[in-house]
Amino acid sequence: MIEIVNLSSNNPKIAQIVPQLPPAINGVGDYALNLACQLRQDWGIETNFIVGDTHWQGANTIEGFAVQKIVDYSSKRLSLLLLNQSSLQIPVLLHYVGYGYAKRGYPVWLIEGLRNWKANNDNSHFVTMFHEIYASSKKPWESSFWLSPLQKNLAVQLAKLSDRCLTSKQLYAEILYNLSGGKHTQIPTLPVFSNIGEPEQIPPLADRHRRMIVFGSVSNRRRVYQESLTELIHACKLLEIEEIWDIGSSTGLKLSTVNGLPVLEMGKQPAPEISKIMLNSLAGFLNYHPDFLGRSTIFASYCAHGLLPVSAKGSKLPVDGIELGKHYWMPNLDEVPGELKASAIANHAYSWYQTHNLSVQAQIFSSNLFSNF
């Protein structure tokens, strides 16, 4: 008998299916947990978490939310667990990224479990947040080259099975519209939010230290130093940066200086401390595909803290409302952004972020989860 722990009997509830949760380092898990906290704060909505990665290790509660893990990749076990949830009349939110639930990005068990649950529950309400849809590759030696059609077929099934869909990129919304056969005509597009907090007030750039932040995962920060060092040096020169602070787990590169500028390796820091550092820094550098900046928690964090976002790469066309020269700066433009220009870009980036900040997203999720339910 699978039992769901309900921590509050008075508040509305949802179930969130996630690949992993903290302490695992997982962007989707962080996203789901931050969303759950905001739904509780703004709307009094409690969350029961279901973790779909059998290798995840963690407690059975997190931030006061109940957590259960699927112990094997069993569609039957998942459907039974969801049917028990359904007896509580609560909607289900799936955070979908194929590789989070199956090694090759093809979690058949997940879709079959959801389908069985819906077939046996007349009151089901099922919402999917597509963090990704399916992978593709032109390289025959990569598994995604062979599995892409299967992953796509699974995404088609999931889109049609879902009562509502949301995603993080406008291009994905257009793909989902087509995959669903036109079932979903309105698909909210929600660029990711900052996973280190959203300060209510931000100081002007003129009052900050001339410090460049390099923040993110080990792979992201290595890419900065190994693939875009020239752009980083150029940006620091044009912005008259005095020091670089590297924040995150050690890259193993042991950088002490970059072109004579001191590099302070801060290591892993708690979110409040990172937030404090960013609020007192001028700019943040990243090396990320410019067409996917809306899906970068690094870019989101820079925007939320009023930093000047500096990108090693740029896109000629606006993507997801983000424009080069308006919401971020690229140093190889050879244009020195004076204080007014730098402040204007930082302010535009901050304003863009506010249109989809965590509170806004909680409202949209709440509406989609409980509308017509």
C-alpha positions in Angstrom: 0.0 0.0 0.0 1.5 3.3 -1.1 0.7 6.1 1.4 1.0 9.8 0.7 1.9 12.1 3.6 -0.2 15.2 3.7 1.4 17.9 5.7 -1.6 20.2 5.7 -5.2 19.1 5.3 -6.6 22.6 4.9 -4.6 23.9 1.8 -5.1 22.9 -1.8 -2.5 20.5 -3.0 -0.7 19.4 -6.1 1.7 16.5 -7.0 4.9 17.4 -8.8 6.8 14.7 -10.7 10.5 15.6 -10.9 13.7 13.7 -12.0 15.6 14.7 -8.8 15.5 17.2 -5.9 18.3 18.7 -3.7 20.7 17.6 -2.4 21.3 16.5 -6.0 22.6 19.3 -8.3 19.8 19.4 -10.8 18.4 22.5 -12.5 14.9 21.1 -13.0 14.7 19.9 -9.3 15.8 23.4 -8.1 13.1 24.9 -10.4 10.4 22.6 -9.0 11.3 23.2 -5.4 11.5 27.0 -5.8 8.1 26.9 -7.6 6.6 24.8 -4.8 7.8 27.3 -2.2 6.4 30.2 -4.1 3.0 28.4 -4.7 2.8 27.9 -0.9 3.8 31.5 -0.1 1.5 33.2 -2.7 -1.4 30.8 -3.0 -1.3 28.5 0.0 -0.8 25.5 -2.3 1.1 22.5 -0.9 3.1 20.1 -3.0 3.7 16.3 -2.8 6.8 15.5 -4.7 7.4 12.3 -6.7 11.0 11.7 -7.7 11.4 9.7 -10.9 15.2 9.0 -10.8 15.7 5.7 -8.9 19.3 6.7 -8.2 18.3 9.8 -6.3 19.2 9.9 -2.6 17.4 12.3 -0.3 15.1 12.8 2.7 11.3 12.0 2.6 10.6 15.7 3.3 12.1 18.8 1.9 11.2 22.4 2.9 8.2 20.8 4.6 7.0 19.0 1.4 6.4 15.3 1.3 8.7 13.4 -1.0 8.4 9.9 -2.4 10.8 8.1 -4.9 9.9 5.6 -7.6 12.0 2.7 -6.5 12.0 1.1 -10.0 11.1 2.3 -13.5 7.6 0.8 -13.2 4.6 2.3 -15.0 2.3 0.2 -12.7 3.9 1.6 -9.6 3.7 5.2 -10.9 0.0 4.8 -11.9 -0.8 3.3 -8.5 0.9 6.2 -6.8 -0.9 8.7 -8.9 -4.3 7.0 -8.3 -3.7 7.3 -4.6 -3.0 11.0 -5.1 -6.1 11.3 -7.2 -8.2 10.2 -4.3 -7.2 13.5 -2.8 -8.5 15.3 -5.9 -5.2 17.0 -6.6 -3.8 17.9 -10.0 -0.5 16.6 -11.2 2.4 18.6 -12.6 5.1 16.8 -14.6 8.5 18.5 -15.1 9.6 16.8 -18.4 13.1 16.3 -19.6 13.4 12.9 -21.2 17.0 12.2 -20.0 15.9 12.9 -16.4 13.7 9.8 -16.4 15.7 7.4 -18.6 19.3 7.0 -19.6 18.6 7.3 -23.3 15.9 10.0 -23.0 13.1 7.6 -23.8 11.1 7.1 -20.6 8.3 4.8 -21.9 7.5 3.7 -18.3 6.7 7.3 -17.4 4.2 7.9 -20.2 2.5 4.5 -19.8 2.1 5.1 -16.0 0.5 8.5 -16.7 -1.8 7.1 -19.4 -2.9 4.3 -17.0 -3.6 6.8 -14.3 -5.7 9.0 -16.5 -7.6 6.1 -17.9 -8.6 5.0 -14.4 -9.3 8.4 -13.0 -12.3 10.5 -14.3 -11.2 13.5 -12.2 -7.6 13.7 -13.4 -6.0 17.1 -14.3 -2.6 16.8 -15.8 -0.2 19.6 -16.6 3.2 19.2 -18.2 6.1 21.7 -18.1 8.3 20.8 -21.0 11.8 21.9 -20.0 12.9 20.0 -23.1 11.0 18.2 -25.8 13.3 15.7 -27.6 16.9 15.5 -28.6 18.3 15.5 -32.1 21.7 14.9 -33.6 23.4 14.7 -37.0 26.2 12.5 -35.6 25.5 8.7 -36.0 27.9 7.9 -33.1 25.5 9.7 -30.7 22.5 7.8 -29.3 20.2 10.8 -30.0 20.8 10.3 -33.7 19.0 7.0 -33.6 16.6 7.7 -30.7 15.4 11.1 -31.8 12.3 9.7 -33.7 11.4 7.6 -30.7 11.8 10.5 -28.3 9.7 12.7 -30.6 6.9 10.1 -30.7 7.0 10.0 -26.9 6.7 13.8 -26.8 3.7 13.6 -29.1 2.0 11.2 -26.8 2.8 13.3 -23.7 1.5 16.5 -25.4 -1.8 14.9 -26.3 -2.1 13.3 -22.9 -1.6 16.6 -21.1 -4.6 18.8 -20.2 -2.3 21.9 -20.2 1.2 22.5 -21.5 3.8 25.1 -20.5 7.4 25.5 -21.7 10.4 27.7 -21.4 11.0 28.8 -25.0 8.7 30.2 -27.7 10.2 27.8 -30.3 9.2 24.9 -28.0 5.7 26.2 -27.8 5.4 26.2 -31.5 6.7 22.7 -31.7 4.3 21.5 -29.0 1.4 23.1 -30.9 2.2 21.0 -33.9 3.0 17.8 -31.9 -0.3 18.0 -30.1 -2.2 18.2 -33.4 -3.5 21.7 -32.5 -4.9 20.5 -29.1 -2.9 23.1 -27.2 -3.5 26.5 -28.8 -2.3 28.6 -25.9 1.0 27.4 -24.4 2.6 29.8 -21.9 6.3 30.4 -22.5 8.1 31.0 -19.2 11.9 31.7 -19.4 13.6 30.2 -16.3 13.9 32.2 -13.1 16.9 32.8 -10.9 17.8 30.0 -8.6 19.6 32.2 -6.1 16.8 34.5 -5.3 15.2 37.7 -6.5 16.2 40.8 -4.5 13.4 43.4 -4.0 15.8 46.3 -4.5 18.9 46.6 -6.6 21.6 49.3 -6.3 22.6 51.3 -9.4 25.7 50.1 -11.3 27.5 53.3 -10.5 27.5 52.3 -6.8 29.0 48.8 -7.3 32.5 47.4 -7.4 34.1 47.1 -10.8 33.9 43.3 -10.5 33.1 40.7 -13.1 31.2 37.6 -12.0 31.7 34.2 -13.6 29.0 32.0 -12.2 27.4 28.6 -12.9 28.2 24.9 -13.3 31.7 23.6 -13.6 31.2 22.9 -17.3 29.8 26.4 -18.0 32.6 28.2 -16.2 35.3 26.0 -17.9 33.8 27.0 -21.2 34.2 30.6 -20.3 37.9 30.2 -19.5 38.8 27.7 -22.2 36.7 28.9 -25.2 36.0 32.6 -24.6 39.0 33.9 -22.7 39.8 36.5 -25.3 36.2 37.9 -25.0 36.4 37.8 -21.2 39.7 39.8 -21.3 38.3 42.3 -23.8 35.2 42.8 -21.8 37.2 43.4 -18.6 39.4 45.9 -20.4 36.5 47.9 -21.9 34.5 47.9 -18.6 37.6 48.8 -16.5 37.1 45.7 -14.4 39.4 45.4 -11.4 38.8 41.8 -10.3 37.1 38.6 -11.4 35.1 36.5 -8.9 34.6 32.9 -9.9 31.6 31.3 -8.0 30.9 27.6 -8.0 32.5 24.2 -7.5 36.2 24.2 -8.5 36.9 24.1 -12.2 40.3 22.6 -11.5 41.9 25.2 -13.7 43.6 27.0 -10.8 43.4 30.5 -12.2 45.0 33.2 -10.1 45.0 35.9 -12.7 43.5 36.6 -16.2 45.6 39.1 -18.2 46.9 40.5 -14.9 43.5 40.8 -13.3 43.2 38.9 -10.0 40.8 35.9 -10.1 39.2 35.0 -6.7 37.9 31.5 -6.6 35.0 31.7 -4.2 34.0 28.0 -4.4 30.5 26.9 -3.6 28.5 29.5 -1.7 24.9 29.5 -0.3 22.4 31.3 -2.4 22.0 34.4 -0.1 25.8 34.9 -0.2 25.9 34.7 -4.0 23.0 37.1 -4.2 24.8 39.6 -1.9 28.0 39.3 -4.0 26.1 39.9 -7.3 24.3 43.0 -5.9 27.7 44.5 -5.3 29.2 43.6 -8.7 29.1 45.4 -12.0 28.8 42.6 -14.6 28.4 38.9 -15.1 30.0 36.9 -17.9 28.7 33.8 -19.6 29.4 31.6 -22.6 26.0 30.2 -23.6 24.2 29.7 -26.9 22.5 33.1 -27.5 19.3 31.6 -28.8 18.8 29.8 -25.5 19.6 32.6 -23.0 16.0 32.4 -21.7 16.7 28.9 -20.5 19.9 29.8 -18.7 19.7 30.2 -14.9 23.0 32.0 -15.1 21.6 34.7 -17.3 18.4 34.8 -15.2 20.5 35.4 -12.0 22.4 38.2 -13.7 19.2 39.8 -14.8 17.5 39.4 -11.5 20.4 41.2 -9.7 20.7 44.1 -12.1 24.1 43.1 -13.4 25.3 44.0 -16.9 25.0 40.6 -18.6 28.0 40.0 -20.8 27.9 37.2 -23.4 30.7 35.7 -25.4 28.2 35.2 -28.2 25.3 37.1 -29.6 22.2 36.6 -31.8 21.3 38.9 -34.6 17.6 38.5 -34.0 15.6 38.8 -30.8 14.8 35.4 -29.2 12.2 35.1 -26.4 12.2 38.8 -26.1 15.9 39.1 -25.5 17.9 41.5 -27.8 21.6 41.9 -28.2 22.6 45.4 -27.1 19.4 45.9 -25.2 19.3 43.0 -22.7 23.0 41.9 -22.9 26.3 43.1 -24.3 28.9 41.3 -26.4 32.4 42.6 -26.1 33.6 41.9 -29.6 31.3 44.6 -30.8 34.2 46.9 -29.9 31.8 49.4 -28.4 32.7 50.7 -25.0 29.4 50.8 -23.0 29.7 54.0 -21.0 27.9 54.1 -17.6 24.6 55.3 -19.1 24.7 52.5 -21.8 25.7 49.8 -19.3 23.0 50.9 -16.9 20.4 51.0 -19.6 21.2 47.4 -20.6 21.2 46.2 -17.0 17.8 47.9 -16.4 16.3 46.5 -19.6 17.5 43.0 -18.5 16.0 43.5 -15.1 12.7 44.7 -16.5 12.6 41.7 -18.9 13.1 39.4 -16.0 10.3 40.9 -14.0 7.7 39.8 -16.6 8.3 36.2 -15.7 9.8 36.2 -12.2 9.0 33.5 -9.7 5.9 35.2 -8.4 4.5 35.7 -11.9 5.2 32.1 -12.8 3.6 30.8 -9.6 0.4 32.7 -10.6 0.5 31.2 -14.1 1.1 27.6 -12.8 -1.7 28.0 -10.2 -4.1 29.1 -12.9 -3.2 26.2 -15.2 -3.3 23.6 -12.4 -6.6 24.6 -11.0 -8.5 26.0 -13.9 -11.5 23.8 -14.8 -10.6 21.4 -12.1 
